[in-house]
Amino acid sequence: MTEDQIQKLIAKVIHRLALRLGATGENGGLIVVFSAATVAFGEALEQIRRLILDGFRIHVAFSPAAEHLLSGAVRDRLDCFPHVSTVEPTKWLKALQDVRAVVVPLLSLNTLSKLALLTPDNTATNIILHALLMGKPVVLAKNGADPRDKGREELGFHKGNAALTRAIAERLQTIKGYGGILTDVRDLEDTVKSLLIGKDIPEAKQGETVTARPTRTLSISGRFVTAADIMHVRRSGVELSMGSATGVTPLARELARQYGVVLSPDSDRTL
């Protein structure tokens, strides 16, 4: 038996095993957008494989840099799983309309900046931005862009001055304000499941120490309540206090209804 035949046999075994373990595709489609960040790349792929086993169909899209740097490795690691396809660049809008959410397992600083400044210039950034405009959940693992992330520290990318660090942090908050749901790559699967199939996100992983408790009230005034705010309220068990001028995004309103989060009775203003 040749090496190529062995690889094909292994792929068939993995495919059949994945189907038995729950990779039915019955929980709907996700577009998984890879940017060119490489921090926690192995963990990002593991989280996507778990989502396949959770019953999601995966449609993969790449930024131009990610297509060059990562697409081969991504396809090698995912092609043997069922319900995996690639988004055709000319048909990304139709693909976006058909899926339940967008997942960005590797958010790069480049992609973060383009989104924060509303300057999408490729298929990947257009998918992410238009998912937000359509009110679809967009879950982004921030590790590849957050200067405080351990992986970026190991690469030496944590030594910028305060102004640079602050600018990056502000852009992350901007994406959160747009409705993006920022998470750690290790929590990617749990976050998506919590949003789409009602699985709770653990408060802390086993062995971790919680060093701070959330405040009892989340006060929001002068801006729109986003999906990320509703998820914070749900996970932390805090009360949501809304100022009289506060509006609610459509996705936030839907999640509030789903999870029983009480909104202000005069919060009828939406995007």
C-alpha positions in Angstrom: 0.0 0.0 0.0 1.4 3.4 -1.0 1.7 6.4 1.3 -1.1 8.1 -0.6 -3.4 5.1 -0.2 -2.7 5.0 3.5 -3.5 8.7 3.9 -6.8 8.2 2.0 -7.7 5.3 4.2 -7.0 7.3 7.4 -9.1 10.1 6.0 -12.0 7.7 5.4 -11.7 6.3 9.0 -11.7 9.8 10.5 -14.7 10.8 8.4 -16.7 7.8 9.5 -15.7 8.2 13.1 -16.6 11.9 13.2 -20.1 11.0 11.9 -20.6 8.6 14.7 -19.3 11.1 17.3 -21.9 13.7 16.3 -20.7 15.4 13.1 -24.2 15.4 11.6 -24.3 19.0 10.5 -27.8 19.4 12.0 -27.0 22.5 14.0 -26.5 24.6 10.9 -23.7 26.3 9.1 -20.9 28.5 10.3 -18.5 30.6 8.2 -15.1 30.2 9.7 -12.8 33.1 8.7 -9.1 32.7 9.0 -6.9 35.8 9.0 -3.1 35.6 9.0 -2.6 35.5 12.8 -0.7 32.4 13.9 -0.9 32.7 17.7 -2.5 29.5 19.0 -3.0 28.2 15.5 -3.2 24.6 16.7 -5.7 25.4 19.3 -7.8 27.3 16.8 -8.0 24.2 14.5 -8.9 22.0 17.5 -11.8 24.3 18.4 -13.1 24.2 14.8 -12.9 20.4 14.8 -14.9 20.3 18.0 -17.5 22.5 16.5 -17.8 20.0 13.6 -18.3 17.2 16.2 -21.0 19.4 17.8 -23.0 19.1 14.6 -22.1 22.3 12.8 -21.3 22.6 9.1 -18.2 24.6 8.4 -17.6 26.9 5.5 -14.0 28.2 5.5 -12.9 31.5 4.2 -9.4 33.1 4.2 -7.9 36.6 4.0 -5.4 36.9 1.2 -2.5 36.6 3.6 -4.1 33.6 5.3 -4.7 31.9 2.0 -1.0 32.2 1.3 0.2 31.2 4.8 -2.3 28.9 6.4 -4.8 27.5 3.8 -2.8 24.4 3.1 -2.5 23.4 6.8 -6.1 24.2 7.5 -7.3 22.1 4.6 -5.0 19.2 5.6 -6.4 19.3 9.1 -10.1 19.7 8.3 -10.6 18.0 4.9 -11.0 14.5 6.4 -14.0 15.8 8.5 -17.5 15.8 7.1 -19.5 19.0 6.4 -16.5 21.1 5.6 -16.4 23.3 2.5 -14.7 26.5 1.2 -16.5 29.7 0.6 -16.2 30.8 -3.1 -15.0 34.4 -3.2 -17.7 35.3 -5.7 -20.5 33.8 -3.7 -19.6 34.9 -0.2 -22.8 36.9 0.3 -25.0 33.9 -0.5 -22.9 31.8 1.8 -23.3 34.4 4.6 -27.1 34.6 4.2 -27.3 30.8 4.7 -25.3 30.4 7.9 -26.1 31.0 11.5 -22.9 32.8 12.6 -19.4 33.8 11.7 -16.4 32.5 13.7 -13.0 34.1 13.5 -10.6 31.7 15.3 -7.5 33.8 14.5 -8.1 37.6 14.6 -5.0 39.4 13.3 -4.1 43.0 14.1 -4.5 43.7 10.4 -8.0 42.4 10.2 -8.9 44.0 13.5 -7.8 47.4 12.2 -9.7 47.1 8.9 -12.9 46.2 10.8 -12.6 48.9 13.4 -12.1 51.5 10.7 -14.9 50.1 8.5 -12.5 49.5 5.6 -13.1 45.9 4.4 -10.9 45.2 1.3 -11.2 41.5 0.9 -13.6 38.6 1.1 -12.7 37.8 4.8 -13.3 41.3 6.1 -16.4 41.8 4.0 -17.9 38.6 5.5 -17.2 39.7 9.0 -18.5 43.2 8.6 -21.6 42.3 6.7 -22.4 39.6 9.2 -22.5 42.3 11.9 -24.7 44.5 9.6 -27.0 41.5 9.2 -27.3 41.0 12.9 -25.7 37.6 12.8 -23.5 36.4 15.8 -19.8 37.1 15.1 -17.4 35.4 17.5 -13.8 36.5 17.4 -10.8 34.9 19.2 -8.8 38.0 20.1 -5.5 36.2 21.0 -3.8 37.1 17.7 -4.4 40.8 18.2 -4.4 41.4 21.9 -1.0 42.6 23.0 -1.6 41.2 26.5 -2.0 37.6 25.1 0.7 35.2 26.3 1.3 33.9 22.8 2.1 37.5 21.5 4.3 38.1 24.5 6.3 35.0 23.7 6.8 36.4 20.2 8.0 39.7 21.7 4.9 41.7 20.6 4.1 43.1 24.0 6.8 45.8 24.2 5.0 48.6 22.4 4.6 51.9 24.2 1.4 52.8 26.1 -0.1 54.8 23.2 0.2 51.8 20.8 -1.2 49.3 23.3 -4.0 51.7 24.1 -4.9 52.1 20.4 -5.1 48.3 19.9 -7.3 48.0 23.0 -9.6 50.7 21.7 -10.0 48.9 18.4 -10.9 45.7 20.2 -13.5 47.7 22.2 -14.7 49.2 18.9 -15.4 45.7 17.5 -17.2 44.8 20.7 -19.3 48.0 20.3 -20.2 46.9 16.8 -21.6 43.7 18.2 -18.7 41.4 17.9 -18.3 38.8 20.6 -14.6 38.7 21.7 -13.3 35.5 23.4 -10.2 33.6 24.1 -9.4 30.9 21.5 -9.7 28.2 24.2 -13.3 29.2 24.8 -14.3 29.5 21.2 -16.4 26.3 21.0 -18.1 27.0 24.3 -19.0 30.6 23.2 -20.5 29.4 19.9 -22.4 26.7 21.6 -23.8 29.1 24.2 -25.0 31.4 21.5 -26.5 28.9 19.1 -27.4 25.7 21.0 -27.8 27.0 24.6 -24.7 25.4 26.1 -23.4 27.4 29.1 -19.9 28.8 29.1 -18.0 27.7 32.2 -17.2 30.5 34.6 -13.6 29.2 34.9 -11.8 26.2 33.5 -10.7 23.5 36.0 -7.5 24.6 37.8 -8.0 28.3 37.0 -8.3 30.9 39.7 -10.9 33.6 39.4 -9.2 36.8 40.6 -12.0 39.2 40.2 -15.8 39.2 40.5 -18.0 41.0 38.1 -19.9 44.0 39.3 -23.6 43.5 40.3 -24.9 46.0 37.8 -23.9 46.6 34.2 -24.8 50.2 33.4 -25.1 51.3 29.8 -26.0 54.8 28.6 -25.5 56.8 25.5 -24.8 53.8 23.2 -26.5 50.7 21.9 -26.7 47.5 24.0 -24.9 44.8 21.9 -24.9 41.0 21.8 -21.7 41.0 23.8 -23.4 43.0 26.6 -26.2 40.5 26.8 -23.8 37.6 26.9 -21.8 39.3 29.7 -25.0 39.8 31.7 -26.0 36.1 31.2 -22.6 34.7 32.1 -22.0 36.9 35.1 -25.5 37.1 36.5 -25.4 40.9 36.8 -28.3 43.3 36.4 -28.6 45.3 33.3 -29.2 49.0 33.9 -30.0 51.1 30.8 -30.0 54.8 30.4 -33.1 56.5 28.9 -31.2 57.2 25.6 -29.9 53.7 25.2 -30.8 51.6 22.1 -30.6 47.9 21.5 -29.1 46.1 18.4 -31.4 43.5 16.8 -29.2 40.6 17.8 -29.0 41.9 21.4 -32.7 42.0 21.6 -33.0 38.5 20.2 -30.5 37.1 22.7 -32.2 39.0 25.6 -35.5 37.4 24.7 -33.8 34.0 24.5 -32.0 34.2 27.8 -34.5 36.1 29.8 -32.5 39.3 30.1 -34.7 42.2 31.1 -34.4 45.3 28.9 -35.7 48.7 29.8 -39.3 49.1 28.7 -38.5 52.3 26.7 -35.6 50.7 24.8 -37.4 50.5 21.5 -34.6 52.3 19.5 -32.7 49.8 17.3 -30.0 50.1 14.7 
